[in-house]
């Protein structure tokens, strides 16, 4: 029996389990003993790495951006936002946030008291494109009653809803070369 390969295999397995569990000090989703990262009274830095959507779990009803730390723009509803799942950032936005209106009362409570600000439900345009024929998600707060439509196709590849593009409350996805200007009609 060779103890060294068994020991190495065991150590590698433990290391892989530790990486898979996400307990990295820089992990934005980590919990400490009793609270979410970003408790009231403090601030939270949330960063979109490699222009991907990153979710930072907080229990805030609303957030306020206090300091942009990236060269990329941080625009509420387009490159950052807040929903029941926490604070999200995308497209390279890196910023420091603080709680703006308090905490959610109860995770099971459907009426959390949060309502969008005046003017939140104004339609806007969003350009989203699939590079190298790959899937891409463009974050935008659509709201639970909103909708998204192709305003103008920019690619030679077809933009077909449900096949090469689609949307949900958190934004628009594109795939297989679809690139277009989308009209986002937000509704609460």
C-alpha positions, 0 to 999 in steps of 0.5 A: 500500500502506498500511503503518499498517493492516498494522503495526497488524494485526501488533501486534494479532496479536502481542498476541492471541497473547500473551494466548492463550498465558497468559503473564500474571504473575498466571496461576496456571498459569504455569511458570518455567524449571525448576519448578512454581509452589508448589515445596516451601519456599514457598507458593502463593496460589490464587484462585477468580475469579468463583466459578469452578473454578481449577486451580493446577498444583503437584507436591505429594502433599498440601497444607495451607491456611495462610491463608484470604484470602477472605470465602468459606469454604475447605473441603477437598473442597468448595471446594478440593482436590488431585488429580493435576492440581494444586490446585483452588479454587472458589466464591470460595475464595482462600487460601495453601497449602503442601506438606504431604507432599512431591512426586509421584515420577513423573508416569507412576507410578500408585502415588504413595503418596498415600492419603486421611486417615482419615474422608475417605470419609464421605458428605456433602451438597452443594447445587448449582444452575443459575442462569438456566438455565446450566451450573454446576460444583460442585467436590467431591472424589468420589474414583475409586470414589465416587458421587453421587445426588440426595438432594432436588430443590429446583428446579421444573426436572427434575433428570435424571441425564445431561441436567440433572445429572451428576458426575465425580471432581472434582464435580457439574455442573447445567444448565437450572435443576436445583437439588438437594441431592446426596449425595456418597459418596466412595471411594478 
